Amino acid sequence: MSVPPRPDRALLEVFPNPAPQRDYEIVHVAEEFTSLCPITGHPDFAAIELAYVPEATCVELKSLKVYLQAYRNEGVFYEALVNRIADDLVAVLAPRRLVLTGRFRGRGGIRSDIRVAFPGATS
């Protein structure tokens, strides 16, 4: 399967939550995420962690993988990237809660962790 040319929330597929009567957390970690620095064009490497409590639907893993792979050639700042992914997942899943964390590998001696929470605070 080829990598889509651009990230698009339409790539994300869902399936019915098998236990909607219960709050339970699902955690997915994509260890090999890549995007491009919008300034230099150099690759940025990260682990993207999605933790959410589903409402009616859950994200299908292969579609999540394809969606994340679509960022491979996308020039984007870390902060915009994590917020965009979180916005797309919230739009598709309408979860009870969601925390998305991007753990970006160090460059120039600085490592960055970016965390977005829905709803509410990130701590």
C-alpha positions in Angstrom: 0.0 0.0 0.0 1.4 3.4 -0.9 1.5 6.3 1.5 -1.2 8.9 0.9 0.2 12.2 -0.4 -1.2 14.3 2.4 -2.7 13.6 5.9 -6.5 13.7 5.8 -9.0 12.8 8.6 -11.0 10.9 6.0 -8.3 8.2 6.1 -9.3 7.4 9.7 -11.8 4.5 10.0 -13.8 3.5 13.1 -15.6 0.5 14.5 -18.3 0.3 17.2 -17.2 0.5 20.8 -17.7 -3.1 22.1 -18.3 -1.8 25.7 -19.9 1.6 25.5 -21.5 1.2 29.0 -18.0 1.3 30.6 -15.2 3.9 30.8 -12.0 2.2 29.7 -8.8 3.6 28.2 -7.2 2.6 24.9 -3.6 3.5 24.4 -1.9 3.2 21.0 1.8 4.2 20.4 3.3 4.8 17.0 7.1 4.5 17.7 8.3 5.3 14.2 6.5 8.5 13.3 8.2 10.9 10.9 7.4 14.3 9.5 9.6 17.2 8.1 10.9 20.3 9.7 9.1 23.2 7.9 12.3 25.3 8.1 15.1 22.9 7.1 13.2 20.1 5.4 15.1 17.6 7.6 13.2 14.7 9.0 11.7 14.8 12.5 11.3 11.6 14.4 8.8 11.0 17.2 6.7 8.5 19.1 3.0 9.5 18.9 0.9 8.2 21.9 -2.9 8.3 21.6 -4.7 7.6 24.9 -8.5 7.8 24.8 -11.8 6.7 26.4 -14.1 5.9 23.6 -17.7 6.9 23.4 -19.5 5.2 20.5 -16.6 4.3 18.3 -12.9 3.2 18.3 -10.2 3.9 15.8 -9.2 1.1 13.4 -5.5 0.5 13.8 -4.5 0.1 10.1 -6.3 3.3 9.2 -4.5 5.1 12.1 -1.2 3.8 10.8 -1.9 5.0 7.2 -3.1 8.4 8.5 0.1 8.9 10.6 2.3 7.7 7.7 0.8 10.4 5.5 2.7 13.0 7.6 6.0 11.5 6.3 6.5 14.3 3.7 4.6 17.0 5.5 6.5 20.1 6.7 5.0 21.1 10.0 6.0 22.4 13.4 5.6 20.0 16.4 3.0 22.1 18.1 0.8 22.3 15.0 1.3 18.7 14.2 0.1 17.3 17.6 -2.9 19.7 17.7 -3.9 18.8 14.1 -3.8 15.0 14.8 -5.7 15.5 18.1 -8.4 17.7 16.3 -8.8 15.0 13.5 -9.1 12.2 16.1 -11.6 14.1 18.2 -13.7 15.0 15.0 -13.8 11.3 13.9 -14.1 9.6 17.3 -16.0 12.1 19.5 -14.3 10.4 22.5 -15.2 10.9 26.2 -11.6 11.8 26.8 -8.4 11.9 24.6 -4.8 12.8 25.3 -2.3 12.9 22.4 1.4 13.1 23.1 4.2 13.7 20.6 7.6 12.7 21.9 10.1 14.2 19.4 13.7 13.1 19.4 16.3 15.6 20.3 17.8 18.0 17.8 20.5 20.4 18.8 20.4 19.0 22.3 16.7 19.8 22.8 14.0 17.1 23.0 10.4 18.1 22.9 7.2 16.6 24.3 3.9 18.1 23.1 0.7 17.0 24.8 -2.9 17.9 23.9 -6.0 16.9 26.0 -9.7 16.8 25.1 -11.5 18.0 27.1 -9.5 20.0 29.6 -6.0 20.2 31.0 -3.0 18.1 29.9 -1.6 17.3 33.3 
